Amino acid sequence: MSDKRTLEDNRASAMDMNLSDFDQDSGGIETSHNMDFLLDIPLEITVELGSSKINIGDLLKLSQGSVVELNKLTDEPLDIYVNKKLMAHGEVVVVNEKFGIRLTNIVSPGERVKGLT
């Protein structure tokens, strides 16, 4: 009988517990602190100007000054990949004599999911 009573007491204690009872200063974990480590994860950003297919014979004929035609038109936006996943489109800008990219469109999460298939 005492075992049954102890079990019922434990159930009542567990049901009475509320998440707001946890004090963040005494061992509770604050969400923003949990996510801070994500801010230091390095990501690779790649900007694709265009692409082309070429056979080996033509590749071997290339020399300094050769021009390889790409599949994109000059007014088309560039594709911006983050860790090899298309994330945005943009255009080339020059900042302090270095190339940069101005984002013109961020790919929506729905479009990113469609790209996985």
C-alpha positions in Angstrom: 0.0 0.0 0.0 2.8 2.4 0.8 4.3 1.8 -2.7 1.0 2.8 -4.3 0.8 6.0 -2.3 4.4 7.0 -3.1 3.7 6.5 -6.8 0.6 8.6 -6.6 2.5 11.3 -4.7 5.2 11.3 -7.5 2.6 11.7 -10.2 1.0 14.6 -8.4 4.4 16.3 -8.1 5.2 15.8 -11.7 1.8 17.2 -12.9 2.1 20.2 -10.6 5.4 21.2 -12.1 5.3 24.2 -14.5 8.1 25.2 -16.8 8.0 28.7 -15.5 9.1 27.2 -12.1 12.7 27.0 -13.6 14.8 29.9 -12.6 17.2 30.8 -15.4 19.9 31.9 -13.0 19.8 28.6 -11.2 20.4 26.1 -14.0 17.6 27.0 -16.4 18.9 27.4 -20.0 18.1 30.6 -21.8 17.3 30.1 -25.5 19.5 32.9 -26.8 22.6 31.4 -25.1 21.8 28.0 -26.7 21.8 29.6 -30.1 25.0 31.7 -29.7 27.3 28.9 -30.7 25.6 28.8 -34.2 26.9 32.3 -34.9 30.5 31.0 -35.1 29.9 28.2 -37.6 31.7 29.1 -40.8 29.7 28.9 -44.1 31.0 28.9 -47.6 29.5 31.5 -50.0 29.9 30.9 -53.7 28.7 33.2 -56.5 28.1 31.6 -59.9 28.6 33.9 -62.8 27.6 31.3 -65.2 28.6 27.9 -66.5 29.5 26.1 -69.8 30.1 22.6 -71.1 33.2 22.0 -73.1 34.7 18.8 -74.5 38.2 17.8 -73.6 39.6 18.6 -77.1 38.4 22.2 -76.9 39.6 22.5 -73.3 43.1 21.4 -74.4 43.1 24.1 -77.0 42.5 26.9 -74.5 45.4 29.3 -73.9 46.0 32.7 -72.3 43.5 35.1 -73.7 41.0 32.5 -74.8 37.3 33.3 -74.1 34.9 30.7 -72.8 31.2 31.7 -73.4 29.0 31.2 -70.4 25.3 30.3 -70.4 24.1 33.5 -68.6 23.2 36.8 -70.3 24.8 40.0 -69.0 21.5 41.3 -67.4 20.7 38.1 -65.6 21.2 37.9 -61.8 24.0 35.8 -60.4 23.3 32.8 -58.3 24.5 32.9 -54.7 25.0 29.6 -52.9 25.6 29.0 -49.2 27.2 25.7 -48.6 26.3 24.6 -52.1 22.5 25.4 -51.7 21.0 28.2 -53.7 20.0 31.0 -51.3 19.8 34.2 -53.3 20.3 36.1 -56.5 22.3 39.3 -56.9 24.3 41.6 -59.0 28.0 42.5 -59.1 29.1 45.7 -57.4 32.5 47.2 -56.7 33.4 48.2 -53.2 36.8 49.8 -52.4 38.3 48.3 -55.6 37.0 44.8 -54.7 34.1 42.8 -56.1 31.0 42.5 -54.0 27.4 41.2 -54.5 24.2 43.2 -53.9 21.4 40.8 -53.0 18.4 41.3 -55.2 16.3 38.3 -54.2 16.4 35.9 -51.3 15.2 32.4 -52.2 12.2 31.5 -50.1 12.3 28.4 -47.9 9.6 26.8 -50.1 11.7 27.3 -53.2 14.7 25.8 -51.4 12.7 22.7 -50.5 11.6 22.3 -54.1 15.2 22.5 -55.1 16.0 19.4 -53.0 14.0 17.1 -55.3 
